[in-house]
Amino acid sequence: MAKRRWNGESGTYRFALRIFGPAQLRPHDAVTPVTEADEARETQLHETLERVQRPDGSSYVVTKR
């Protein structure tokens, strides 16, 4: 049997999305200084992920192709 890919349509995912909203990058403020590791992680996320918006206005994050 072929392995099923998860497509984000599970009830748990939809429930969590209503509570937490779409995935976001970690915010930084004056209290938490930005380290080189944080900058590298953020750069990697921006290079590998993109935010997609559905026609209804909701958004989600997917891997860039």
C-alpha beads as a LAMMPS data file, in Angstrom:
LAMMPS data file: protein, C-alpha beads

65 atoms
64 bonds

1 atom types
1 bond types

-500.0 500.0 xlo xhi
-500.0 500.0 ylo yhi
-500.0 500.0 zlo zhi

Masses

1 110.0

Atoms # bond

1 1 1 0.000 0.000 0.000
2 1 1 1.294 3.447 -0.896
3 1 1 2.220 5.716 1.971
4 1 1 -0.288 8.565 2.299
5 1 1 1.067 12.090 2.373
6 1 1 -0.257 14.420 5.018
7 1 1 -1.992 17.335 3.329
8 1 1 -3.029 19.490 6.293
9 1 1 -6.698 18.573 6.048
10 1 1 -6.976 16.731 9.365
11 1 1 -9.480 17.913 11.933
12 1 1 -6.737 18.489 14.485
13 1 1 -4.825 20.728 12.076
14 1 1 -7.916 22.801 11.221
15 1 1 -8.767 23.150 14.921
16 1 1 -5.230 24.271 15.804
17 1 1 -5.214 26.695 12.879
18 1 1 -8.359 28.391 14.233
19 1 1 -6.741 28.858 17.637
20 1 1 -3.134 29.656 16.723
21 1 1 -3.486 31.043 13.189
22 1 1 -0.970 30.407 10.420
23 1 1 2.651 29.614 11.189
24 1 1 4.781 32.663 11.919
25 1 1 8.466 33.328 12.249
26 1 1 9.740 34.078 15.728
27 1 1 9.412 37.779 16.602
28 1 1 12.399 39.552 18.139
29 1 1 12.318 42.535 20.420
30 1 1 14.780 44.710 22.320
31 1 1 14.789 42.335 25.300
32 1 1 15.841 39.315 23.219
33 1 1 18.937 40.096 21.145
34 1 1 19.164 38.488 17.710
35 1 1 21.948 35.913 17.562
36 1 1 23.765 34.664 14.472
37 1 1 21.990 31.319 14.876
38 1 1 18.611 33.098 14.854
39 1 1 19.537 35.034 11.712
40 1 1 20.730 31.853 9.981
41 1 1 17.532 30.017 10.923
42 1 1 15.343 32.880 9.716
43 1 1 17.260 33.079 6.426
44 1 1 16.865 29.337 5.921
45 1 1 13.120 29.541 6.623
46 1 1 12.663 32.395 4.152
47 1 1 14.620 30.484 1.507
48 1 1 12.738 27.197 1.940
49 1 1 9.192 28.230 2.898
50 1 1 6.595 30.511 1.363
51 1 1 3.229 31.772 2.560
52 1 1 0.315 30.942 0.257
53 1 1 -3.034 32.697 0.439
54 1 1 -6.277 30.927 -0.390
55 1 1 -9.132 32.680 -2.225
56 1 1 -11.008 32.975 1.099
57 1 1 -8.150 35.055 2.545
58 1 1 -6.679 32.421 4.860
59 1 1 -3.005 31.622 4.483
60 1 1 -0.671 28.713 5.104
61 1 1 3.032 27.938 4.763
62 1 1 4.391 25.465 2.201
63 1 1 7.815 24.348 1.050
64 1 1 9.076 26.209 -2.016
65 1 1 9.454 24.064 -5.112

Bonds

1 1 1 2
2 1 2 3
3 1 3 4
4 1 4 5
5 1 5 6
6 1 6 7
7 1 7 8
8 1 8 9
9 1 9 10
10 1 10 11
11 1 11 12
12 1 12 13
13 1 13 14
14 1 14 15
15 1 15 16
16 1 16 17
17 1 17 18
18 1 18 19
19 1 19 20
20 1 20 21
21 1 21 22
22 1 22 23
23 1 23 24
24 1 24 25
25 1 25 26
26 1 26 27
27 1 27 28
28 1 28 29
29 1 29 30
30 1 30 31
31 1 31 32
32 1 32 33
33 1 33 34
34 1 34 35
35 1 35 36
36 1 36 37
37 1 37 38
38 1 38 39
39 1 39 40
40 1 40 41
41 1 41 42
42 1 42 43
43 1 43 44
44 1 44 45
45 1 45 46
46 1 46 47
47 1 47 48
48 1 48 49
49 1 49 50
50 1 50 51
51 1 51 52
52 1 52 53
53 1 53 54
54 1 54 55
55 1 55 56
56 1 56 57
57 1 57 58
58 1 58 59
59 1 59 60
60 1 60 61
61 1 61 62
62 1 62 63
63 1 63 64
64 1 64 65
